[in-house]
Amino acid sequence: MAKKVVTVGSSVGLHARPAATIAQEAAKLGSTVTLATEGNEPVDARSVLLIMTLGAGSGDYVTVEGNKEADVETIADLVAQDLDA
């Protein structure tokens, strides 16, 4: 199991636009990737709604986990980017 902790890069956190970008990319992957914030259960990165329920704001830590290292890296890189720019 691959795991990476990253800081949310979007200036307004993981709201609708960043969540949609992450979910679209996760849907293309060959494995399931989950996202979690401290104290919350992991959610499927393919779901915009579930990503938004994390309530992750700018600068918050998000744990990205999955079976394939490359898939975890792909999603972790997106979480760390400012997807509103």
C-alpha positions in Angstrom: 0.0 0.0 0.0 1.4 3.3 -1.1 0.8 6.4 1.0 1.8 10.1 0.8 0.9 13.1 3.0 0.6 16.4 1.1 -0.5 19.9 1.8 -3.6 21.3 0.0 -2.3 23.7 -2.5 -5.5 25.4 -3.7 -6.0 28.7 -2.1 -9.6 28.0 -1.3 -9.1 24.3 -0.4 -10.7 21.3 -2.0 -14.0 22.8 -3.0 -16.0 22.0 -6.2 -13.4 22.9 -9.0 -10.3 21.2 -7.4 -12.4 18.3 -6.3 -13.8 17.8 -9.8 -10.3 17.9 -11.3 -9.0 15.3 -8.8 -12.0 13.0 -9.2 -11.8 13.1 -13.0 -8.1 12.1 -12.9 -8.7 9.4 -10.3 -11.4 7.9 -12.4 -8.8 7.4 -15.2 -6.5 5.4 -12.9 -6.3 1.6 -12.8 -6.7 1.5 -9.0 -8.6 3.0 -6.2 -7.0 6.0 -4.4 -8.4 7.4 -1.2 -8.0 10.8 0.5 -8.2 11.5 4.2 -7.8 14.4 6.6 -6.8 13.9 10.2 -9.6 12.4 12.2 -11.7 11.6 9.2 -12.4 8.3 7.4 -10.7 7.9 3.9 -12.9 8.8 0.9 -12.8 7.6 -2.7 -10.8 10.1 -4.8 -13.2 9.4 -7.7 -16.1 11.1 -6.0 -16.3 14.9 -6.1 -18.9 15.0 -3.3 -16.9 12.8 -1.0 -13.7 14.9 -1.6 -15.7 18.0 -0.6 -17.0 16.4 2.6 -13.4 16.3 3.8 -13.6 20.0 4.4 -9.9 20.3 3.5 -8.7 23.9 3.4 -5.6 25.5 2.0 -2.6 24.3 3.9 -4.4 21.3 5.5 -2.7 18.0 5.3 -4.3 15.2 3.2 -3.2 11.6 3.2 -3.4 10.0 -0.2 -3.3 6.2 -0.2 -3.7 3.4 -2.8 -2.3 0.2 -4.1 -0.2 1.7 -6.9 2.6 4.1 -6.1 2.3 5.9 -9.4 -1.5 6.5 -8.9 -0.9 7.8 -5.4 1.7 10.2 -6.8 -0.6 11.4 -9.5 -3.4 12.3 -7.1 -1.0 13.7 -4.4 0.5 16.0 -7.0 -3.0 17.4 -7.9 -3.9 17.9 -4.2 -0.7 19.9 -3.8 -1.3 22.1 -6.8 -3.3 25.4 -6.8 -6.0 24.1 -9.1 -7.8 27.5 -9.1 -4.9 29.3 -10.8 
